[in-house]
């Protein structure tokens, strides 16, 4: 194989690029061959499969535009380019933000003004018509949703973003396709080759056996995990009946999805968000999530994309137990490169839990006992996303601080749906299961923080507290360790969409309440400090400005929780080998809190210096650090 590949590389790439490619191949060959042999060694000739996939990578490298090859060279020198403290993300749907990809391009000045250097555009690839799970039911991976533009428009936007120093992230749905996808249609037409690209069963025998241990993702909207399709059989449909799970035991599926990754990378995509990656492999008697083979698939994807496009990063959409989540960053008993990035779902959940309880002890315990991410990877930290909030609070963590896990999760649902006495939140229950008592929460960050209720009551004091809650939890995600993401509209304190169910295509999915269209009229007030929008925008932009100057906030490394004597104050330390330590303090209560200044010494700060805070000022003396209600403070030292 070696001589054939070397000859092909030199023929297709030229001497200089071929030498670089072959050097990458020499480094990555173990990471390519080992997982593929474990996955497919018993069903295909592994040498032939590896040869085919590497040849595909050569073709992709040959087609890679020169501008992107320059990015590759830079990022090979700095492979953790995404860890820089100036990396600040923004997440939006292209149509909700600006109507189209062309429209997004017209608002790049706005993103630059906010300090954004990483733009995540929600599902862009052509979805099925009608209900499509917010774009996650892809009909064609080679086309953009025609409602927002074309692949050419996407490439133009990527170029414009790169010219402004902004990386582009898009979603790649790897677990399933829409039933309207060409493969599914050929399977329906009776082609056994395409039928084998999905998980299809002739009767209910095996589906019934699997479902004994399978949880339901959407028990209200899509109960069960299998759908009977006339003329075909029982199709595995983890999420909705129109989303057919792919059969990754078939190497043809792996090769085709890898080809999609290559094509998107060559359009200028910097980060591929791998959607629903924990579900890629099925095993009887399990919940069919986080199986060892799912990790092998990601390892092979990582190694092969790195051959053709070494400047591209992979991000895992894996909302799972933290001990399992860190494995998608390669943290196994022995390190195996997988995704470069993963969502810090637990931090998000703990922030909302702490806002409701005014008690940081659960967060301190849960966040302190996590396995660290590998140094070459990074968390993506966030307050909200397009999805609901599922209360990932384990019974073990709850019990460790004297709570009952089920009761606490029920309390959080009551609090954020507004049914708990005294709650300021205006959210809604999502996928409530009356049998188990489980539910999740929908709602915008502003509405969950109390901004909506304060405006309704015309209560200026409560509005100030609500804005501080929003700013303070963003201050945590900007400083806890990772790439912080701003969800569209949070920088203007946009509330939920009261007319979310007017569109019949998603009238039964209340997650659309926190997916409103961007209010550009409201954005006009962003520089007026007398307005709600101006106050919120200044708060988020201030965090971005402060973060850029702090090497300790570079992603990677570790965050150390520093318990204080006050149960409503979260304190943690960040450090970098070439910077002074950094200390963050956040007050999750309605009362001013005087924190014992001894925490400064425990954080390793000498001559502590105020960097940023809620009010712009922070009282720091020999005995105490004073935090206003729902306020935060950042300090560093010499």
N, C-alpha and C positions, 0 to 999 in steps of 0.2 A: 504493500500500500504506500509506503513512504516515498518510493521513487515516482509512482504515479501521481501522488498528491503534489510532490515537489515540482514535477514537470508541469502539472496543470496550473499551479500557483504562479510559476514564472511566466507561463504563456498568457494567463488572464490578467495578471497584476503588474507585470514589469518587475525589474530586478529589485528596486528599492522597496516597493510595497510587498513584494513576495517575501523578501527577507524578514520584514516585520511580521507578516502573517505567519510564516513558518516558525519564527521564534515564539509567537503566542501559542501556536499549536503544540510546540514542544513542551511549553509550560502547562498547557491545559489538557493534554491528551489523557492523562489519568482521570481527570475530572469529567472527561467526556465518556471514556470507555467504561469505567467502573460502574456508573449508574445504569448505562444502557445495557451492559451485560447482565446486570441483576434484573433489569426489567424485561429484556427481550431475548436473552441468550438462548432460551429454550424454544423460541418460535421462529427465529430468523438466523441467518449467518451474520454474526455480530461484526465481523471484519467488513463485510459488504455494507451493512447498515452504517457503520462509522464512516466508511469511505464515501457513501452517498451524502451523508449529512455534512461532512467536511467539504465536499465538492459544492454543496449548496452554499456553504459559508463563503467559499472562494467566489462564487458567482455574485453573492450579495456584496462582498468587499469590492469586487470589480465595478459594481454599479453604484457604489457609494460616492456621492458628490464630493468634490475637492474640499469645499468649505467644511463639510462634516469630518473629513479625514484630518483636517487641521485640529478640530475639536478632539478627535481621537488621540492625536499625538499629545496635546496638552494634558488630557485626562489620564493618559498612560503615565505621564510624569507625576501627576497629582491624582491618583486613583480615588482619593476620598474628597474630591472636589465638592461634593454635595454636603460635606460637614461644616463648611465655613460659616462663621457667625453671621455673615451677611445674607445667608440663604433664608428667605422669608417667603412663605407660600401663600397662594390665593386659590380658592376652589370655587368653581362656578359651572353652571350649564351655559354653553355658548349662546343658545337661544334665549335663555332667561337673563343673561347678562347684557347681550347686545343684539339679539335677533339672529345673528349669523356669524360665521367666522370672519367675514369682511368687517362686520360691525365690531367684533372684538378688537380687530386691528386698529380701529378708529379710537379706541378707548385705552390704548397702551399708556398714554401720558398719565391717565388717572392711576394706573397700577404703579408706574414709576414714582408718582407723587406719594403714594402710600408706602413705598419702600419694597415693593414686591420684586423678587428675583427668581421665582418658581411659580409657574402657572399650571394648575391642574384643571383641564377642561373635562367635565363629566362626559359620559358615553357619547361618542361622536360617530361611531361606525353605523352603517345603515341598519336600523332596526326593522322589525316587522311593523306593518301598519296596524294601528289600533293599540290595544293594551300591550305594552312591551316592557313592563317592569322598569320604567324610567330609563329605557334605552339599553337595558342589559339582556335583551333578547335580540341577538344580532342575526340579521338575514344575510348580510354580505360583508365580509371582512375587508374587501378590496374597495369599498365605496364609503364615502361619508354620507351621513343622513342628509338627503337632498333638501331638507327644510333649512339646513344651516350652511350648505355649500357643497364643495367638491374636494377631492383629494388635492387638486391643484391649489385651491384656496387654503387648505391646511398647510401645504408646503410654503406658500407665501407668508402665512402667519408665523410659521416656525422661523423663517428667515428674519422677519421683522423683530420677533422676540429675541433672537440671538444677537441682532444688532444692538439691542438695548440691554444685553446682559441678563436676559430672562430665560431660564430653562423651561421646557414644555413637557408636561406629563399628560398622558391620555390613558384611558381604560382599555384593557384587552380582556374580554370575557373568555376565559380559557376552559371553564368547566362544561359549558353547554352552548348550543346554538338555538336560534329560533326554529320552530318546526317548518318555517317557510324557507330555510336555508337550502341551497341546491342539494346538499348531501341528503337532507331529510326528504326532500321531494323525490330524489332518485330511489331512496329506500322505500318510500311509499309506492313507487312505480314497480317495485319488485326486484330491484337490483341487489343481489346479496352482498356485493362488494361494499356498497354504501350502507346497507343494513348493519354491517359489522362495524361501522364507525360509531354506532350508538349502542346502548345497552337495552336490548329488546328480548322479551321472554314470551314464549308461546301461550302460557297460561298463568294462573295466579300462584302456582306452587312455590317458585323461588321468590317472587315479590312478597308473598305472605311470610316466608321465612326471614327475609331481610327486614321486613317492617316490625318484627318483634323487638328489634333493638334500634330502630331509626327514629330520631326525634322529628317532629314536624316543624318546618321553618315558618310556614304561614298557615297555621291551623284554621284560621277563619277563611282566608281567600283561596287557599290551595291545600286542602287536607290530603294527607297521604303523600307517598313519594313515587307513585307509579300512575300512569294514565293509559287506559285502553284506547288503542288507535285501530280503527277498522281496517282490516286487510293487512295489518302488520303485527299486532300483538300488544303486549304490555311494555310501554316505554318508560324508562327511568326518568322521572321529572322531579328532581329535588325541590325546585322552587315553584314553578308554575307549569300547568299542563302544556303551555306553548314553548317551554324551554326544555329541550331534550339533552340529557347528559351524554357527553362524549365518552367513548370507550378507549381509554388510554392504554389498555392492554394491547391494542392494535397499534403497531409502530407507525402505520400510515397516518394516524391522527397526530401523533407527536411531530412527524416530519412536516405535515401541513401547517400546524400551529407555529412551528419554528419559522416556516417560510413567511407567515404573517408578521412575526416579530421582525424579521429582516426587512420586510417591505415598509413597515411603519418606521423603523429606525432610519431607513434611507429617505424618508419624508422629512426628517429633522426632529423626530421625537427623541427627547433626552431620557425620559423615564417612562417605563411601561408598568402600569398598575395591573397586576395579575389578579383579576376578580375571582373570588370564590375558590382560591387555590387549595384550601384544606379538603375540598370535596373531590379531588381528582381521581382518587382510587377507592374502590369499593371492596369490602371484605365482610363475609357473612359473620354474624355474631357480634359486630361492632356497630358504632354509630356512623361508620363510613366517613369519618373525618380524621385528618392528621395521620393517615396511614404511612408507614415507612416509604412506600412506593411514591406517594405524593411528593415527599422530599427528594427522592431520587429523580423524579421528573424535573423538579425545579433546579436541581443541581446540574442536570444535563442542559436545560434551557440556558442557565447562567453561563456555563462554559462555552456553549456554541455561539450564543449571541456575542460573547466577548471576543470571539475570533473575528467576526465580520465587522463588529461595531463596538470596539472597546470603550468608547465614550458613553455608552448607554447603560443606565442603571435599571434594575428591576425592583419593584415595590410590591410587597405581599399584602393583599387584602385578606387578612386572616384574623377574624374576630373570635379568638379562642382563649382558653386558659393561658395565663402568662408563661407558665412553664413550657407549654407547647408552642406558644407564639415565638419565643426567642429561637426556637429551632429553625424557623423560616429565615433567620439571619445567619444560619450555619452553626449555631451553638448546640452541637451534639457532644457525645462523649469525646469524639475527635472532631475538630473543626472541618466542615465541608462547605465550601462557598455555595450559598444559595442566593437569596435576595439581598440587595444592598440596603433596602429600607423596609420598614414595617410599621403599621399604625400602633401607637401606644394607646390602645383602647382602655386599658386599666386606669391610666392616669385620667382620662376623660371621665370615666365612671366615678372615680374617687373624688374628682372636683365637684360634680353635681351632688354626690352623696354628702359631701362635707358642707356644701351650701345649705342643704336641707336640714342637716343635723346640728350644724354649728360646732361640730366636734371632729378634730383632725385625727383622733387616735386610730380609727379604722384605716384611714389613708396612710398614716405613718407605718402601721404594721404591714399592710399589704405591699406598699411600695418599697419597704426596707428589705423584704425577704426575696425579692426577685433575683433571678439569675441575670448577670450583666450581659449586655449584647457584646458580640465581638468588636474589637477596636476598629475594624475596618468598615463597620456598618453604622447605621443610625436609625433611631426612632423617628417617626413623624408624629408630632404632638398636635393635639387639636382640641377645641372646645365643642364643636358641633360638626356634623357632616350632613350629607343628603339623607342619611338613613335615620331610623329610629334609635333611641337609646335603650339598649338591653342591659339590665342590671347585673353585670358580671361581678357580683359580690359572693365569694365562696362562703359556704357554711363554716369552714375552718377558720377563715380570716375573721368572720363576724364573731365566732365563739371566742377567739383569742382576745377580743376586747369587750367581752361580756354582752354581745348581741346575739339574737336569734336571726339567722340568715334569712329565713322565709319572712319573718315579721318585718325585718328591715327593708327587704325588697318591696314588700307590700306597702310599707310606709312611704317609700320613695315614689311609688306609683300614685298613691293618694296625694302626696305633696305636689307633684308636678302636674297632675291632672286638675289641681285646684280644689279637690274635695276635702283636703285636710284643713281643719280649722286654723285660720291665721296664715294660710299659704298665700304668697304673693305671685305664685307661678300660674301661667295660663297655657298649659299644654293639654294633651289629650292622650288617653290610653290607646295603644296600638296592639292588635292581635291579642286581646284579652282572652285567656283560656279559663272559662268558668269552672272547669273540672279540676285543674291544677292550681288555679289562683295566680298563675303567671301572667304577666303583661309587660309591654314595653311602652316607651313614651315618645310621642311626636311633639314638635314645637320648636320655634326659633329660639336662639340663645337669648335674644332680648326679651321675649315673652316669658321664658323660663326664669330669667333673672329678676322679673318684676317690673320691667319698664312698661309693658302693656297695662298692667293693673294700676301703676302709678299715674300714667297718663289718663286713664279712665276716671280716676279719682281726683285728678287735677291737684295732686299732692306733690309739691316741689321737693320737700324733704325726702319723701320716699323715692322720687325719681333720681335724686342724687345718690341715694344708697344703691338703687338698682344699677345705675351706671357704674358705680364703683365695683359692684359684684362682677359686672361684665368685664371691666378693665382688669380687675385683680385675677380672674381666672385666665384671662389672656396673658397676664404677666407671668403666670405659672407656666403656661405652655411655651412662652417665649424664652424661658430661662431654665427649664427643668432638664434639658438635654435632648436635643433633636432638632428637626426642621419644623418650626411652627407654621401651622396653616390657618389662614383667615378664611372663614366661610363667607361667601358673598353676602354682603349686606350687613354683617355684624359690625363693620367699621362705621356704619351709619345708624346703628341700633334699629335696623328694620325689624318690624314685628312680623308675625305670621300672616299668611294670605287668608282673609276671611271668606274669600270666594273660591277656595281651592277645589271644592267639589262641583263647581259649575261645569267643568269639563267632564263629560260622561266617561271619557277614556280612563280616568283614574278617580272616579267619584267614590269608589270603595276603598281608597288607599289614602288615609289621612296624613301620610308623610308629606304629601304635597302642600300641606299647610306651611311647612318650613322650607318650601322651594319657591318662594315668590319671584316675580319678575323684578329685576333691578329697577329701583326708583331713581331715575336720573334727575328728576325734578328735586328730590330730596338731596341728591348729591351736590346740587348747586349751593347748598348751605354749609358744605363741609368745612369751609374756612371762616365761618361766622361763629365765634365762641359763645354767642348768646343762644344758639339753637341746640337742640338735642343732637342733630347730625354733626354739628361742629364740635361739640364736646366729645362725642364718641370717636370721630375721625382723629381728633387731636390726640386722644388717649392711645389709639392703636398705632398711629404714626410715631408717637413718642416712644413707644416700646420698640418699634423697629429702629429708630435712630439710636436709642441707647444700646440695643443688642449689638449693632454693627461694630461698636467700639470695644466690645468685651471679648477677648480671646477665650476666657473661661467658659463662655456660652457656646463655643464651637461644639457641634455635635460629636458624638463619640465620647469616650471616657465614662466616668461614673458620677452619679449624683448621690450624695450622702445625706440621709434624713437626720436632722438634729432636734430631737424632742425638746420642747421647752416646758416650763412649769404651767403654761396656760393651754388648756385643752382646745381653744379655738384658734390657736396660732400654728401655722405650718411653717417650719424652718428647714432649709436644706442648703448644702454647700456644693459648689462646683469649683473645679480647679483644672488648670492646664499646666503642663510642665514648664511652659514659658510665660506664665502669667501669675499674678497674685490671686489668692483664693477669692471666691465670690460667695456672698451670703444673701439669700432671699428670705424674706419674712412676709407672711400673708395673714391677715386677720379676718377670720370667717365669723364675725359677730357684729351685732348692732352697737357694741360698746367700744370705746377707746381702750386699748390694751397697752400696758407698760411691760415690755419684755425685759427680763433680766439681761443686762449687757454681757453677762458671762458667756452667752451664746456666741459672741464675737470671738472670744478667745478659743472656744471649742471649734470654731470654723477656721482658725488659723490666721485670722486677720490681724495685722499690726497697723496701727494708725488708721482705723477704719474711715473710709470716705464714702459719703453718700453719692450714689450714681443716679438713681431714678426712684421715683415714688409716686403715690397717688396724687398728692397735692403739689409735688415739686419741691417739697421741703420735708425733712425728716429730723425729728429731735433725737439726737444721739449724744448721750453724756456718759460719764464713768459708771453710772448705775443702771441705766435703762435706755431702751429704744421705744419710742412711743409711736404706736400705729393707730391711725384713725379708724372708725368703724368701716369694715369691709375694705380696708386699705392694705397696700403692700409697700415694701421698701426693699431696695437693692443696695448693697454695700460691697465695696471691695477694699483692699488694703495694699500695703507695700510689700 
